[in-house]
Amino acid sequence: MKIRTLLTIALSLTTIFAFSQLKGLKDQIKSEVSASAESNVDDERAQYFEGRPTSPGPDVESFKENVPVKKESFSDKLARFKTEGFKVAVVLSSGAIKTKPMPVGTSSTVTVQKTLEGSLPSMRGDFEGMAEKLTSELNSAFATDVFELVDMSKIPYREARLGKVDDWEVTKYRLVMTYTVQPEYDYNYSMNKYNGDFVVNLNLVGTEYVNEKGDVKMKYPLRSGNLGYYKKAYAADEEPGITTVQELNAIVVPLAGDELVAELQKQQDENLPKIIEKLKK
């Protein structure tokens, strides 16, 4: 009986130790992934503002106040912008292809995540034609010409409490339609394989900068407009050893740029009329 009791105690201690190690491993993985993600965000922010001015050039400058009108429809707002000399900026947001580790396991199991180094170049060039078409269709839908696809290198930035921010308030662009096309690899690593999805999200968000009581405030005529979604599952053997996202991409090989654009453009053509209808209400 004593031997059985001792064995039970030993087994319990072993189990507790194993779960303790498991929790420590999961915490370590989460910490490493978080640190890597923060570093990538810092690098992207630095590149985003690099070489941009801190004051507006004459072609974008405007210090006129954008005073809101009560119960103003979106169409009426555009008409007022036309009269007052304001424009609507369409901004293509498409950074380097991201990598995002998927969840690391359950309470009793853990998938060892191997953080992939490096990043893939932005596919921005592939999506510029889609942004131009979007801008043209918005102008056509609202019978105006105030929508402009903006070159962000001409838009000034300023220092704020939490870092650098776009300084739209000193430009003629008081309504900004951010058109996000962001590809990413969602992945996990187990049994010597990388598994996951290559994902691209298409989204449109509208932010207006208005002058109220001596201050500039942000309003959101369009908080989130889903324009499309692409997803391709993959599984890649680790042979002889994948350590960078470039190596993973070479094996997975998602749709080529022109094929991917065709698929995304098809979805955008289907979803944009719904967003326009929503804005016209």
GIVEN-V964787 format. One record per backbone hydrogen bond with DSSP energy under -0.5 kcal/mol. CO is the residue of the C=O (numbers start at 1). NH is the residue of the N-H. E is the energy in kcal/mol with one decimal. If there is no record, write none. Layout:
# GIVEN-V964787
CO | NH | E
CO | NH | E
This chain:
# GIVEN-V964787
1 | 5 | -2.3
2 | 6 | -2.5
3 | 7 | -2.5
4 | 8 | -2.3
5 | 9 | -2.4
6 | 10 | -2.6
7 | 11 | -2.5
8 | 12 | -2.2
9 | 13 | -2.5
10 | 14 | -2.3
11 | 15 | -2.3
12 | 16 | -2.6
13 | 17 | -2.5
14 | 18 | -2.5
15 | 19 | -2.6
16 | 20 | -2.1
17 | 21 | -2.5
18 | 22 | -2.5
19 | 23 | -2.6
20 | 24 | -2.2
21 | 25 | -2.5
22 | 26 | -2.5
23 | 27 | -2.6
24 | 28 | -2.2
25 | 29 | -2.5
26 | 30 | -2.6
27 | 31 | -2.3
28 | 32 | -2.5
29 | 33 | -2.7
30 | 34 | -2.5
31 | 35 | -2.3
32 | 36 | -2.2
33 | 37 | -2.4
34 | 38 | -2.5
35 | 39 | -2.0
36 | 40 | -2.0
37 | 41 | -2.2
38 | 42 | -2.3
39 | 43 | -2.1
40 | 44 | -2.4
41 | 45 | -2.4
42 | 46 | -2.1
43 | 47 | -2.1
44 | 48 | -2.3
45 | 49 | -1.6
46 | 50 | -0.9
49 | 52 | -1.8
53 | 157 | -1.8
57 | 60 | -1.5
57 | 61 | -1.8
60 | 172 | -2.1
65 | 67 | -1.0
66 | 68 | -0.6
66 | 211 | -2.8
69 | 72 | -1.3
73 | 77 | -2.2
74 | 78 | -2.0
75 | 79 | -1.8
76 | 80 | -2.4
77 | 81 | -2.7
78 | 82 | -2.1
79 | 83 | -1.8
80 | 84 | -2.7
81 | 85 | -1.1
81 | 86 | -1.9
87 | 89 | -0.6
87 | 174 | -1.0
87 | 175 | -1.0
88 | 148 | -2.8
89 | 91 | -0.6
89 | 177 | -3.9
90 | 92 | -0.6
90 | 150 | -2.3
91 | 93 | -0.7
91 | 179 | -3.2
92 | 94 | -0.7
93 | 181 | -2.4
95 | 123 | -0.6
97 | 120 | -1.0
98 | 185 | -2.9
100 | 187 | -1.8
104 | 111 | -3.1
110 | 112 | -0.6
111 | 113 | -0.6
113 | 115 | -0.7
117 | 245 | -2.3
120 | 97 | -1.2
123 | 126 | -1.6
123 | 127 | -1.0
124 | 127 | -1.0
124 | 128 | -1.0
127 | 131 | -1.9
128 | 132 | -2.3
129 | 133 | -2.1
130 | 134 | -2.3
131 | 135 | -2.3
132 | 136 | -2.3
133 | 137 | -2.4
134 | 138 | -2.1
135 | 139 | -2.1
136 | 140 | -2.2
137 | 141 | -2.5
138 | 142 | -1.7
139 | 144 | -2.4
140 | 143 | -1.0
146 | 88 | -3.0
148 | 90 | -3.1
148 | 150 | -0.6
150 | 152 | -0.8
151 | 154 | -2.0
152 | 155 | -1.2
153 | 53 | -0.5
154 | 57 | -0.5
154 | 156 | -0.5
156 | 167 | -2.8
158 | 165 | -2.4
160 | 163 | -1.5
163 | 160 | -2.8
165 | 158 | -2.4
166 | 168 | -0.9
167 | 170 | -1.1
168 | 171 | -2.1
170 | 62 | -1.9
172 | 87 | -2.9
172 | 174 | -1.1
174 | 209 | -3.1
175 | 89 | -2.4
175 | 177 | -0.5
176 | 178 | -0.8
176 | 207 | -2.5
177 | 91 | -2.5
177 | 179 | -0.7
178 | 180 | -0.8
178 | 205 | -1.9
179 | 93 | -2.8
179 | 181 | -0.5
180 | 203 | -2.2
181 | 183 | -0.6
182 | 201 | -1.4
183 | 98 | -1.8
184 | 186 | -0.6
184 | 199 | -2.9
185 | 100 | -3.5
185 | 187 | -0.5
186 | 197 | -1.9
187 | 102 | -3.3
188 | 195 | -2.4
190 | 193 | -1.4
192 | 238 | -2.2
193 | 190 | -2.1
193 | 195 | -0.5
194 | 236 | -2.9
195 | 188 | -2.4
196 | 234 | -2.2
197 | 186 | -2.9
197 | 199 | -0.6
198 | 232 | -2.1
199 | 184 | -2.6
200 | 230 | -2.5
201 | 182 | -1.8
202 | 227 | -2.0
202 | 228 | -1.1
203 | 180 | -2.6
204 | 225 | -1.7
205 | 178 | -2.9
206 | 222 | -1.1
207 | 176 | -3.0
208 | 210 | -0.7
208 | 219 | -2.5
210 | 212 | -0.6
210 | 217 | -2.8
212 | 215 | -1.6
215 | 212 | -3.0
215 | 217 | -0.5
217 | 210 | -2.8
219 | 208 | -3.4
219 | 221 | -0.5
222 | 206 | -3.3
224 | 226 | -0.5
225 | 204 | -1.9
225 | 227 | -0.5
228 | 202 | -2.4
230 | 200 | -2.4
232 | 198 | -3.0
234 | 196 | -1.8
236 | 194 | -2.7
237 | 239 | -1.4
241 | 243 | -0.6
243 | 117 | -2.5
244 | 248 | -1.6
245 | 249 | -2.6
246 | 250 | -1.9
247 | 251 | -1.1
248 | 251 | -0.5
248 | 252 | -2.7
249 | 253 | -2.4
256 | 260 | -2.9
257 | 261 | -2.4
258 | 262 | -1.9
259 | 263 | -2.0
260 | 264 | -2.6
261 | 265 | -3.1
262 | 266 | -1.8
263 | 267 | -1.6
264 | 268 | -2.6
265 | 269 | -2.6
266 | 270 | -1.2
267 | 271 | -2.1
268 | 272 | -2.8
271 | 274 | -0.6
271 | 275 | -1.5
272 | 276 | -2.6
273 | 277 | -2.2
274 | 278 | -1.9
275 | 279 | -2.2
276 | 280 | -1.7
277 | 281 | -0.6
278 | 281 | -0.7
279 | 74 | -0.6
